[in-house]
């Protein structure tokens, strides 16, 4: 949402999406809320779809997926509030039975559930940074994405250790180190996409 800090200008990319067209007596505020609800659900659905792009990692209970990429992109595009609500919706709906966790799974718990909880905090942080220009340049976007990924690991690793009883060193390798190259590639893609999108909006 555009805020005072941006002088009324779009704070994040999704602010450029207009509210739904006027419907009967629905107020402008109500129409904007319908748009925001649609964006929140879309962010969760994108993350659920990305979770199905899953490749097992030998020796690790944590697969390579497109989830983290979807989470940080949603965070940057939606901003703090919508991004946090989107990932909270993703987690709650998955626990309730929507089969959009990795491999079409659902439910509470498991070795990778900490990462799902981390999505909420990471999306919120990335969204907060994006509202302050954290996705407007390549350098800023890289920093924003790195911080978002670190938050996901900060939530994911303790749960991985608790569930699998790995020692800290093993967990760092199996739950983080094996994914750093993939994370770097995702960050590089985001660092190209997001500033380019802003550049196009200014054109």
Backbone as ProteinMPNN parsed JSONL, in Angstrom:
{"seq_chain_A": "XXXXXXXXXXXXXXXXXXXXXXXXXXXXXXXXXXXXXXXXXXXXXXXXXXXXXXXXXXXXXXXXXXXXXXXXXXXXXXXXXXXXXXXXXXXXXXXXXXXXXXXXXXXXXXXXXXXXXXXXXXXXXXXXXXXXXXXXXXXXXXXXXXXXXXXXXXXXXXXXXXXXXXXXXXXXXXXXXXXXXXXXXXXXXXXXXXXXXXXXXXX", "coords_chain_A": {"N_chain_A": [[0.828, -1.193, 0.0], [0.495, 2.245, -0.763], [2.222, 4.693, 1.115], [2.77, 7.297, 3.586], [5.486, 7.679, 3.71], [6.372, 7.367, 1.149], [5.319, 9.435, -0.134], [2.781, 9.1, -1.197], [3.212, 7.709, -3.51], [3.445, 4.541, -5.287], [4.338, 1.999, -3.039], [5.122, -0.639, -3.218], [5.276, -3.138, -5.826], [2.73, -4.291, -6.267], [1.007, -2.271, -5.583], [0.555, -0.919, -7.861], [-1.452, -2.173, -9.139], [-4.746, -1.678, -9.955], [-7.745, -1.125, -7.968], [-10.61, -3.326, -8.046], [-13.057, -2.861, -10.675], [-15.799, -0.532, -10.3], [-18.511, -1.816, -8.493], [-21.851, -1.993, -8.214], [-22.992, -0.592, -5.246], [-20.595, -0.717, -3.93], [-17.978, 0.575, -2.021], [-14.991, 2.579, -2.66], [-12.991, 1.881, -0.875], [-13.801, -0.682, -0.074], [-13.593, -2.028, -2.497], [-10.851, -1.888, -2.892], [-10.046, -3.492, -0.794], [-11.024, -5.963, -1.589], [-9.368, -6.373, -3.792], [-6.892, -6.52, -2.412], [-7.317, -8.832, -0.881], [-7.471, -10.714, -2.931], [-4.856, -10.562, -3.895], [-3.442, -11.509, -1.682], [-4.334, -14.179, -1.51], [-3.415, -15.014, -4.014], [-0.632, -14.813, -3.701], [-0.193, -16.826, -1.801], [-1.092, -19.037, -3.282], [0.762, -19.038, -5.379], [3.069, -19.719, -3.952], [2.326, -22.261, -3.075], [2.14, -23.565, -5.54], [4.803, -23.354, -6.38], [5.943, -25.011, -4.494], [5.507, -27.498, -5.462], [7.408, -27.88, -7.317], [9.751, -29.729, -6.801], [12.764, -31.198, -5.781], [14.431, -33.983, -4.587], [17.081, -34.021, -2.157], [20.008, -35.755, -1.796], [20.629, -37.402, 1.251], [19.447, -35.454, 2.786], [16.513, -34.373, 4.517], [15.25, -32.24, 3.508], [13.997, -30.929, 0.595], [15.005, -29.451, -2.573], [13.179, -26.721, -3.609], [10.86, -24.492, -5.304], [9.818, -22.778, -3.497], [11.071, -20.853, -1.703], [11.883, -18.888, -3.46], [9.411, -18.013, -4.446], [8.341, -17.016, -2.092], [10.022, -14.819, -1.352], [9.704, -13.207, -3.598], [6.947, -12.717, -3.499], [6.889, -11.354, -1.071], [8.322, -8.997, -1.706], [6.719, -7.961, -3.758], [4.196, -7.643, -2.591], [4.414, -6.257, -0.166], [4.717, -5.447, 3.379], [2.285, -6.032, 5.075], [0.375, -7.396, 3.406], [2.009, -9.439, 2.426], [2.798, -10.862, 4.743], [0.271, -11.752, 5.617], [-0.405, -13.304, 3.419], [1.467, -15.453, 3.475], [0.874, -16.456, 5.987], [-1.71, -17.336, 5.527], [-1.113, -19.311, 3.644], [0.3, -21.154, 5.286], [-1.627, -21.789, 7.3], [-3.803, -22.756, 5.791], [-2.577, -24.962, 4.618], [-2.02, -26.543, 6.862], [-4.63, -27.038, 7.581], [-5.488, -28.733, 5.599], [-5.259, -28.218, 2.853], [-3.65, -29.376, 0.021], [-0.921, -28.246, -0.551], [1.662, -28.066, 0.356], [5.085, -29.246, 0.154], [5.334, -31.621, -2.437], [2.596, -32.035, -2.588], [1.7, -32.42, -0.042], [0.226, -31.986, 3.27], [-0.804, -30.632, 6.464], [0.212, -30.463, 9.968], [3.481, -30.06, 11.347], [6.532, -32.043, 11.068], [9.805, -32.389, 9.527], [10.387, -30.239, 7.905], [8.686, -28.203, 8.564], [9.338, -25.947, 10.002], [10.514, -24.268, 8.165], [8.306, -23.469, 6.702], [6.969, -21.895, 8.606], [8.902, -19.968, 8.786], [8.552, -18.712, 6.371], [6.549, -16.834, 6.749], [7.635, -14.849, 8.452], [9.845, -14.137, 6.884], [8.687, -13.181, 4.488], [7.343, -10.99, 5.517], [9.486, -9.391, 6.425], [10.928, -8.962, 4.008], [8.928, -7.663, 2.585], [8.617, -5.355, 4.152], [11.119, -4.152, 3.817], [11.044, -3.786, 1.046], [9.039, -1.877, 0.809], [10.477, 0.286, 1.515], [12.169, 0.787, -0.527], [13.804, -1.392, -0.995], [13.859, -3.09, -3.164], [14.476, -1.745, -5.442], [16.906, -1.347, -6.735], [19.642, -3.312, -8.056], [21.658, -3.967, -6.146], [20.4, -3.373, -3.691], [18.254, -5.134, -3.845], [19.53, -7.631, -3.796], [20.603, -7.576, -1.169], [18.188, -7.457, 0.291], [16.946, -9.899, -0.425], [18.824, -11.753, 0.507], [18.668, -11.34, 3.289], [16.007, -12.144, 3.688], [16.148, -14.887, 3.033], [17.901, -15.751, 5.055], [16.291, -15.445, 7.305], [14.364, -17.415, 6.838], [15.953, -19.74, 7.128], [16.63, -19.389, 9.805], [14.307, -20.003, 11.129], [13.76, -22.539, 10.095], [15.922, -24.346, 10.615], [16.101, -24.867, 13.513], [13.72, -26.386, 13.94], [14.162, -28.504, 12.204], [16.378, -29.699, 13.481], [15.188, -30.405, 15.933], [13.267, -32.287, 15.151], [14.63, -34.26, 13.65], [16.808, -34.832, 15.197], [19.385, -34.185, 14.527], [22.807, -33.12, 14.905], [24.074, -29.748, 15.372], [26.029, -29.049, 13.431], [25.647, -30.958, 11.382], [23.009, -30.371, 10.699], [23.297, -27.791, 9.708], [24.653, -28.32, 7.366], [22.95, -30.155, 5.978], [20.529, -28.831, 6.015], [20.931, -26.265, 5.147], [23.529, -25.477, 3.941], [23.698, -27.068, 1.62], [21.949, -25.847, -0.045], [22.761, -23.379, -0.787], [23.909, -22.618, -3.257], [21.732, -22.841, -4.997], [20.076, -20.941, -3.761], [21.574, -18.644, -4.238], [21.319, -18.463, -7.005], [18.552, -18.03, -7.257], [18.349, -15.569, -5.949], [19.868, -13.995, -7.658], [18.247, -14.038, -9.929], [15.947, -12.736, -8.927], [17.116, -10.284, -8.372], [17.471, -9.343, -10.878], [14.874, -9.295, -11.965], [13.12, -7.698, -10.265], [14.165, -4.927, -9.97], [14.097, -4.372, -12.717], [11.383, -4.517, -13.268], [10.457, -2.284, -11.844], [11.779, -0.317, -13.288], [10.49, -0.519, -15.743], [7.93, 0.327, -14.995], [8.381, 2.999, -14.579], [8.841, 3.822, -17.097]], "CA_chain_A": [[0.0, 0.0, 0.0], [1.245, 3.484, -0.748], [2.183, 5.28, 2.44], [3.266, 8.659, 3.687], [6.93, 7.687, 3.493], [6.621, 7.406, -0.283], [4.64, 10.595, -0.688], [1.616, 8.676, -1.945], [3.613, 6.889, -4.651], [3.386, 3.1, -4.984], [5.43, 1.535, -2.182], [5.532, -1.936, -3.753], [4.771, -3.332, -7.186], [1.293, -4.589, -6.314], [0.244, -1.029, -5.456], [0.258, -0.44, -9.205], [-2.649, -2.873, -9.604], [-5.91, -0.91, -9.497], [-8.846, -1.843, -7.325], [-11.563, -3.867, -9.014], [-13.983, -1.832, -11.159], [-16.937, -0.248, -9.413], [-19.592, -2.794, -8.511], [-23.031, -1.461, -7.522], [-22.744, 0.442, -4.237], [-19.366, -1.021, -3.2], [-17.127, 1.753, -1.901], [-13.621, 2.436, -3.139], [-12.233, 1.147, 0.147], [-14.196, -2.094, -0.145], [-13.027, -2.594, -3.717], [-9.421, -2.056, -2.649], [-9.881, -4.644, 0.099], [-11.216, -7.162, -2.409], [-8.11, -6.53, -4.525], [-5.852, -6.969, -1.498], [-7.599, -10.233, -0.547], [-7.092, -11.509, -4.091], [-3.397, -10.602, -3.935], [-3.01, -12.366, -0.579], [-4.581, -15.562, -1.928], [-2.538, -15.299, -5.148], [0.712, -15.051, -3.172], [-0.191, -18.163, -1.198], [-1.223, -20.024, -4.357], [2.055, -19.093, -6.067], [3.973, -20.474, -3.093], [1.899, -23.653, -3.144], [2.532, -24.096, -6.845], [6.26, -23.483, -6.372], [6.301, -26.136, -3.623], [5.416, -28.751, -6.227], [8.673, -27.995, -8.057], [10.542, -30.287, -5.708], [13.81, -32.167, -6.147], [15.058, -34.51, -3.372], [18.516, -33.815, -1.968], [20.557, -36.947, -1.133], [21.085, -37.236, 2.619], [18.735, -34.39, 3.493], [15.05, -34.459, 4.462], [14.768, -30.981, 2.933], [14.215, -30.927, -0.852], [15.094, -28.174, -3.279], [11.877, -26.342, -4.162], [10.752, -23.105, -5.725], [9.088, -22.029, -2.476], [11.744, -19.675, -1.165], [11.843, -17.863, -4.506], [8.054, -17.467, -4.445], [8.129, -16.265, -0.847], [10.683, -13.509, -1.371], [9.069, -12.406, -4.637], [5.661, -12.265, -2.96], [7.161, -10.338, -0.067], [8.695, -7.75, -2.363], [5.613, -7.444, -4.561], [2.995, -7.371, -1.808], [4.633, -5.383, 0.98], [4.696, -6.057, 4.712], [1.034, -6.595, 5.588], [-0.2, -8.392, 2.507], [2.918, -10.582, 2.327], [2.679, -11.654, 5.971], [-1.033, -12.414, 5.594], [-0.387, -14.317, 2.373], [2.19, -16.638, 3.936], [0.107, -17.023, 7.106], [-2.794, -18.078, 4.885], [-0.507, -20.519, 3.073], [0.592, -22.095, 6.369], [-2.855, -22.226, 7.97], [-4.577, -23.593, 4.868], [-1.863, -26.224, 4.478], [-2.267, -27.321, 8.083], [-6.043, -27.419, 7.587], [-5.735, -29.814, 4.649], [-5.012, -27.894, 1.447], [-2.432, -30.139, -0.31], [0.012, -27.411, -1.31], [3.028, -28.137, 0.841], [5.958, -29.979, -0.765], [4.842, -32.907, -2.912], [1.161, -32.173, -2.384], [1.417, -32.797, 1.344], [-0.453, -30.997, 4.103], [-0.804, -30.993, 7.876], [1.122, -29.795, 10.898], [4.662, -30.772, 11.81], [7.487, -32.574, 10.108], [11.147, -31.816, 9.58], [10.495, -29.0, 7.13], [7.611, -27.257, 8.903], [9.93, -24.698, 10.47], [10.72, -23.41, 7.0], [6.994, -22.891, 6.377], [6.769, -20.8, 9.55], [9.848, -18.926, 8.413], [8.043, -17.968, 5.213], [5.738, -15.696, 7.218], [8.551, -13.804, 8.91], [10.689, -13.693, 5.771], [7.875, -12.367, 3.588], [7.09, -9.723, 6.203], [10.725, -8.6, 6.4], [11.186, -8.55, 2.626], [7.91, -6.673, 2.255], [8.942, -4.113, 4.864], [12.274, -3.564, 3.133], [10.62, -3.358, -0.285], [8.302, -0.623, 0.973], [11.473, 1.338, 1.719], [13.057, 0.817, -1.678], [14.736, -2.51, -0.971], [13.847, -3.874, -4.412], [14.534, -0.789, -6.561], [18.189, -1.501, -7.417], [20.186, -4.669, -7.969], [22.366, -4.152, -4.879], [19.41, -3.415, -2.607], [17.466, -6.361, -3.961], [20.363, -8.729, -3.307], [20.606, -7.504, 0.29], [16.848, -7.798, 0.788], [16.712, -11.329, -0.617], [19.706, -12.488, 1.417], [18.073, -11.273, 4.629], [14.814, -12.982, 3.685], [16.56, -16.293, 3.092], [18.455, -16.022, 6.387], [15.165, -15.598, 8.228], [13.783, -18.749, 6.607], [16.837, -20.715, 7.772], [16.585, -19.195, 11.254], [13.133, -20.744, 11.607], [13.752, -23.917, 9.631], [16.949, -25.214, 11.199], [15.767, -25.4, 14.848], [12.708, -27.441, 13.834], [14.852, -29.649, 11.589], [17.181, -30.335, 14.536], [14.29, -30.994, 16.93], [12.543, -33.439, 14.6], [15.538, -35.3, 13.163], [17.861, -35.034, 16.201], [20.709, -33.915, 13.98], [23.597, -32.121, 15.619], [24.029, -28.46, 14.701], [26.87, -29.061, 12.239], [24.977, -31.734, 10.339], [21.82, -29.627, 10.279], [23.732, -26.666, 8.878], [24.998, -28.851, 6.04], [21.807, -30.787, 5.324], [19.363, -27.945, 5.962], [21.266, -24.921, 4.666], [24.69, -25.367, 3.046], [23.437, -27.726, 0.339], [20.999, -25.056, -0.818], [23.281, -22.024, -0.979], [24.08, -22.324, -4.683], [20.386, -22.599, -5.509], [19.616, -19.653, -3.231], [22.289, -17.584, -4.948], [20.716, -18.354, -8.331], [17.238, -17.398, -7.093], [18.578, -14.17, -5.603], [20.314, -13.33, -8.878], [17.07, -13.846, -10.787], [15.134, -11.681, -8.311], [17.84, -9.016, -8.509], [17.249, -8.881, -12.232], [13.458, -9.088, -12.24], [12.434, -6.643, -9.519], [14.53, -3.586, -10.445], [13.644, -4.216, -14.101], [9.945, -4.226, -13.215], [10.322, -0.878, -11.449], [12.234, 0.502, -14.41], [9.42, -0.529, -16.74], [6.814, 1.155, -14.525], [8.751, 4.416, -14.747], [8.8, 4.129, -18.532]], "C_chain_A": [[0.87, 1.254, 0.0], [1.136, 4.127, 0.618], [2.805, 6.66, 2.432], [4.745, 8.744, 3.371], [7.279, 7.774, 2.017], [5.913, 8.563, -0.955], [3.436, 10.235, -1.526], [1.948, 7.86, -3.179], [3.5, 5.415, -4.284], [4.589, 2.678, -4.134], [5.99, 0.214, -2.682], [4.825, -2.15, -5.085], [3.266, -3.574, -7.235], [0.433, -3.354, -6.098], [-0.12, -0.453, -6.815], [-0.978, -1.113, -9.793], [-3.867, -2.125, -9.092], [-6.913, -1.791, -8.763], [-9.795, -2.353, -8.397], [-12.511, -2.762, -9.47], [-15.185, -1.688, -10.23], [-18.033, -1.28, -9.608], [-20.714, -2.271, -7.629], [-22.621, -0.378, -6.523], [-21.458, 0.197, -3.464], [-18.456, 0.202, -3.198], [-15.731, 1.485, -2.448], [-12.771, 1.655, -2.163], [-12.532, -0.338, 0.086], [-13.599, -2.754, -1.373], [-11.526, -2.811, -3.577], [-9.163, -3.264, -1.756], [-10.084, -5.959, -0.65], [-9.952, -7.437, -3.222], [-7.019, -7.077, -3.625], [-6.056, -8.435, -1.118], [-7.198, -11.15, -1.699], [-5.572, -11.637, -4.191], [-2.842, -11.532, -2.851], [-3.174, -13.841, -0.956], [-3.643, -15.946, -3.076], [-1.114, -15.571, -4.685], [0.833, -16.431, -2.548], [-0.248, -19.244, -2.272], [0.081, -20.161, -5.134], [3.055, -19.914, -5.262], [3.623, -21.958, -3.106], [2.27, -24.313, -4.45], [4.039, -24.326, -6.905], [6.723, -24.658, -5.517], [6.264, -27.459, -4.369], [6.627, -28.941, -7.14], [9.73, -28.455, -7.06], [11.517, -31.34, -6.216], [14.464, -32.666, -4.864], [16.559, -34.247, -3.356], [19.076, -35.022, -1.227], [21.077, -36.619, 0.274], [20.345, -36.193, 3.425], [17.228, -34.614, 3.413], [14.425, -33.221, 3.838], [15.04, -30.992, 1.43], [14.491, -29.512, -1.378], [13.721, -27.89, -3.875], [11.94, -24.896, -4.66], [10.108, -22.225, -4.67], [9.788, -20.749, -2.036], [11.745, -18.539, -2.179], [10.471, -17.197, -4.534], [7.818, -16.591, -3.223], [8.764, -14.882, -0.921], [10.113, -12.622, -2.472], [7.728, -11.865, -4.159], [5.868, -11.176, -1.917], [7.462, -8.997, -0.695], [7.518, -7.136, -3.109], [4.426, -6.989, -3.725], [3.2, -6.364, -0.68], [4.367, -6.104, 2.289], [3.379, -6.757, 5.046], [0.472, -7.679, 4.695], [0.683, -9.628, 2.415], [2.81, -11.472, 3.559], [1.359, -12.415, 6.002], [-1.073, -13.528, 4.556], [0.301, -15.587, 2.834], [1.521, -17.278, 5.157], [-1.057, -17.846, 6.561], [-2.276, -19.381, 4.286], [-0.277, -21.571, 4.158], [-0.677, -22.66, 6.99], [-3.677, -23.139, 7.065], [-3.904, -24.945, 4.664], [-2.05, -27.129, 5.679], [-3.694, -27.848, 8.09], [-6.386, -28.482, 6.549], [-5.546, -29.481, 3.191], [-3.679, -28.539, 1.039], [-1.436, -29.333, -1.142], [1.35, -27.209, -0.621], [3.826, -29.006, -0.145], [5.358, -31.334, -1.142], [3.364, -33.12, -2.707], [0.781, -32.582, -0.976], [0.68, -31.67, 2.064], [-0.343, -31.451, 5.546], [0.287, -30.292, 8.666], [2.324, -30.686, 11.203], [5.537, -31.285, 10.682], [8.785, -31.801, 10.127], [11.248, -30.475, 8.881], [9.467, -27.944, 7.532], [8.154, -25.928, 9.418], [10.179, -23.727, 9.332], [9.41, -22.722, 6.601], [6.693, -21.728, 7.312], [7.699, -19.634, 9.226], [9.39, -18.108, 7.23], [7.286, -16.725, 5.658], [6.65, -14.543, 7.622], [9.392, -13.254, 7.777], [9.912, -12.792, 4.82], [7.591, -11.002, 4.212], [8.321, -8.828, 6.153], [11.022, -8.086, 4.996], [10.179, -7.478, 2.205], [8.187, -5.33, 2.895], [10.11, -3.4, 4.192], [11.89, -3.041, 1.749], [9.851, -2.047, -0.218], [9.243, 0.568, 1.147], [12.53, 1.341, 0.618], [14.025, -0.333, -1.767], [14.74, -3.38, -2.204], [13.984, -2.973, -5.641], [15.84, -0.872, -7.344], [18.684, -2.925, -7.231], [20.83, -4.907, -6.61], [21.384, -4.25, -3.714], [18.596, -4.699, -2.645], [18.253, -7.558, -3.464], [20.376, -8.734, -1.783], [19.285, -7.916, 0.891], [16.594, -9.297, 0.698], [17.583, -12.182, 0.305], [19.119, -12.497, 2.828], [16.829, -12.148, 4.722], [15.154, -14.453, 3.787], [17.136, -16.659, 4.451], [17.354, -16.209, 7.417], [14.523, -16.968, 8.063], [14.633, -19.825, 7.278], [16.778, -20.605, 9.293], [15.391, -19.903, 11.875], [13.236, -22.23, 11.27], [14.719, -24.829, 10.341], [16.609, -25.715, 12.601], [14.734, -26.52, 14.807], [13.321, -28.688, 13.209], [15.664, -30.409, 12.635], [16.288, -31.058, 15.539], [13.633, -32.274, 16.426], [13.482, -34.583, 14.233], [16.628, -35.671, 14.159], [19.266, -34.932, 15.608], [21.479, -33.011, 14.929], [23.642, -30.854, 14.77], [24.837, -28.462, 13.402], [26.219, -29.797, 11.09], [23.771, -30.989, 9.798], [22.194, -28.451, 9.385], [24.071, -27.118, 7.463], [23.749, -29.312, 5.306], [20.619, -29.848, 5.161], [19.651, -26.564, 5.433], [22.361, -24.945, 3.599], [24.43, -25.972, 1.671], [22.542, -26.895, -0.579], [21.535, -23.676, -1.187], [23.461, -21.662, -2.452], [22.718, -22.025, -5.324], [19.832, -21.267, -5.034], [20.274, -18.495, -3.965], [21.695, -17.375, -6.339], [19.359, -17.656, -8.249], [17.383, -15.912, -6.79], [19.011, -13.384, -6.84], [19.142, -13.063, -9.818], [16.195, -12.721, -10.252], [15.783, -10.316, -8.484], [17.761, -8.47, -9.924], [15.803, -8.494, -12.484], [12.882, -7.851, -11.561], [12.86, -5.234, -9.932], [14.079, -3.339, -11.881], [12.157, -3.882, -14.141], [9.706, -2.777, -12.821], [10.74, 0.046, -12.583], [11.146, 0.614, -15.47], [8.246, 0.332, -16.298], [7.128, 2.632, -14.688], [8.736, 4.825, -16.22], [7.379, 4.416, -18.983]], "O_chain_A": [[1.881, 1.304, 0.7], [0.064, 4.109, 1.224], [3.302, 7.132, 1.41], [5.216, 9.746, 2.833], [8.375, 8.212, 1.669], [5.9, 8.673, -2.181], [3.087, 10.958, -2.459], [1.037, 7.359, -3.839], [3.462, 5.072, -3.103], [5.731, 2.974, -4.485], [7.192, -0.03, -2.584], [3.889, -1.427, -5.426], [2.597, -3.105, -8.156], [-0.76, -3.381, -6.401], [-1.0, 0.401, -6.916], [-1.495, -0.679, -10.822], [-4.003, -1.955, -7.881], [-6.931, -3.013, -8.909], [-9.785, -1.865, -9.527], [-12.747, -1.813, -8.722], [-15.533, -2.603, -9.483], [-18.434, -1.581, -10.733], [-20.536, -2.123, -6.42], [-21.993, 0.616, -6.887], [-21.238, 0.837, -2.435], [-18.195, 0.794, -4.246], [-15.337, 0.34, -2.669], [-11.925, 0.858, -2.567], [-11.623, -1.163, 0.182], [-13.149, -3.899, -1.313], [-10.987, -3.797, -4.08], [-8.176, -3.977, -1.939], [-9.403, -6.948, -0.38], [-9.513, -8.582, -3.334], [-6.294, -7.994, -4.014], [-5.092, -9.197, -1.038], [-6.652, -12.231, -1.478], [-5.06, -12.702, -4.535], [-1.877, -12.258, -3.089], [-2.268, -14.649, -0.749], [-3.134, -17.066, -3.114], [-0.452, -16.463, -5.215], [1.832, -17.123, -2.739], [0.459, -20.248, -2.187], [0.468, -21.268, -5.509], [3.802, -20.714, -5.825], [4.51, -22.811, -3.142], [2.668, -25.477, -4.477], [4.501, -25.349, -7.409], [7.775, -25.241, -5.781], [6.909, -28.426, -3.964], [6.847, -30.029, -7.671], [10.505, -27.65, -6.545], [11.154, -32.244, -6.969], [15.006, -31.858, -4.111], [17.219, -34.249, -4.395], [18.642, -35.289, -0.106], [21.858, -35.686, 0.46], [20.585, -36.053, 4.625], [16.715, -35.001, 2.363], [13.208, -33.159, 3.658], [16.2, -31.059, 1.022], [14.236, -28.518, -0.697], [13.163, -28.735, -4.575], [12.928, -24.187, -4.464], [9.872, -21.043, -4.917], [9.173, -19.683, -1.998], [11.623, -17.371, -1.811], [10.369, -15.975, -4.633], [7.172, -15.547, -3.313], [8.123, -13.885, -0.591], [10.043, -11.404, -2.301], [7.407, -10.698, -4.383], [5.124, -10.196, -1.876], [6.924, -7.973, -0.274], [7.342, -5.918, -3.093], [3.723, -6.052, -4.105], [2.253, -5.687, -0.28], [3.859, -7.225, 2.307], [3.37, -7.966, 5.277], [0.13, -8.763, 5.168], [0.174, -10.746, 2.335], [2.739, -12.695, 3.439], [1.327, -13.59, 6.371], [-1.694, -14.568, 4.775], [-0.212, -16.684, 2.614], [1.59, -18.493, 5.341], [-1.353, -18.926, 7.073], [-2.916, -20.426, 4.403], [-0.617, -22.74, 3.976], [-0.792, -23.87, 7.186], [-4.187, -24.168, 7.509], [-4.585, -25.964, 4.55], [-2.219, -28.339, 5.534], [-3.949, -28.963, 8.545], [-7.463, -29.074, 6.61], [-5.658, -30.37, 2.348], [-2.662, -28.262, 1.674], [-1.14, -29.682, -2.285], [2.095, -26.292, -0.965], [3.288, -29.447, -1.16], [4.931, -32.097, -0.276], [2.906, -34.261, -2.655], [-0.337, -33.04, -0.739], [0.532, -30.564, 1.545], [0.16, -32.541, 5.819], [1.16, -29.625, 8.11], [2.199, -31.906, 11.304], [5.309, -30.997, 9.507], [8.861, -30.699, 10.67], [12.103, -29.659, 9.225], [9.389, -26.893, 6.897], [7.497, -24.896, 9.282], [10.071, -22.513, 9.504], [9.401, -21.553, 6.215], [6.215, -20.685, 6.867], [7.331, -18.469, 9.373], [9.779, -16.949, 7.082], [7.372, -15.679, 5.013], [6.461, -13.406, 7.189], [9.633, -12.049, 7.706], [10.419, -11.756, 4.391], [7.598, -9.983, 3.521], [8.21, -7.635, 5.87], [11.333, -6.909, 4.815], [10.541, -6.504, 1.545], [8.017, -4.286, 2.265], [10.085, -2.181, 4.021], [12.353, -1.98, 1.33], [9.997, -1.197, -1.097], [8.847, 1.717, 0.949], [13.641, 1.835, 0.809], [14.983, -0.27, -2.537], [15.534, -4.316, -2.297], [13.649, -3.383, -6.752], [15.871, -0.498, -8.517], [18.207, -3.652, -6.36], [20.58, -5.936, -5.982], [21.526, -5.115, -2.85], [18.286, -5.281, -1.605], [17.7, -8.417, -2.778], [20.181, -9.781, -1.167], [19.25, -8.642, 1.885], [16.082, -9.898, 1.642], [17.135, -13.206, 0.821], [19.078, -13.539, 3.481], [16.62, -12.821, 5.732], [14.519, -15.189, 4.543], [16.89, -17.756, 4.952], [17.477, -17.047, 8.31], [14.176, -17.612, 9.053], [14.096, -20.724, 7.925], [16.867, -21.614, 9.993], [15.457, -20.351, 13.02], [12.844, -23.079, 12.069], [14.38, -25.973, 10.645], [16.809, -26.899, 12.872], [14.848, -27.496, 15.548], [13.03, -29.805, 13.637], [15.635, -31.64, 12.664], [16.584, -32.18, 15.949], [13.461, -33.23, 17.182], [13.166, -35.747, 14.477], [17.297, -36.693, 14.001], [20.214, -35.521, 16.128], [20.885, -32.229, 15.671], [23.29, -30.878, 13.591], [24.381, -27.936, 12.387], [26.233, -29.324, 9.953], [23.531, -30.972, 8.59], [21.493, -28.15, 8.42], [23.817, -26.407, 6.49], [23.507, -28.921, 4.164], [19.792, -30.042, 4.27], [18.734, -25.759, 5.276], [22.145, -24.485, 2.478], [24.896, -25.44, 0.664], [22.398, -27.211, -1.76], [20.838, -22.89, -1.83], [23.194, -20.529, -2.851], [22.579, -21.075, -6.094], [19.195, -20.544, -5.8], [19.629, -17.494, -4.277], [21.581, -16.24, -6.801], [19.05, -16.794, -9.072], [16.629, -15.091, -7.313], [18.578, -12.25, -7.048], [19.055, -11.998, -10.428], [15.749, -11.857, -11.008], [15.101, -9.317, -8.712], [17.96, -7.276, -10.146], [15.529, -7.488, -13.138], [12.224, -7.039, -12.212], [11.994, -4.408, -10.221], [13.715, -2.215, -12.229], [11.72, -3.064, -14.951], [8.847, -2.11, -13.398], [10.113, 1.082, -12.805], [10.906, 1.687, -16.024], [7.626, 1.0, -17.126], [6.222, 3.434, -14.915], [8.633, 6.006, -16.55], [7.149, 4.694, -20.16]]}, "name": "protein", "num_of_chains": 1, "seq": "XXXXXXXXXXXXXXXXXXXXXXXXXXXXXXXXXXXXXXXXXXXXXXXXXXXXXXXXXXXXXXXXXXXXXXXXXXXXXXXXXXXXXXXXXXXXXXXXXXXXXXXXXXXXXXXXXXXXXXXXXXXXXXXXXXXXXXXXXXXXXXXXXXXXXXXXXXXXXXXXXXXXXXXXXXXXXXXXXXXXXXXXXXXXXXXXXXXXXXXXXXX"}
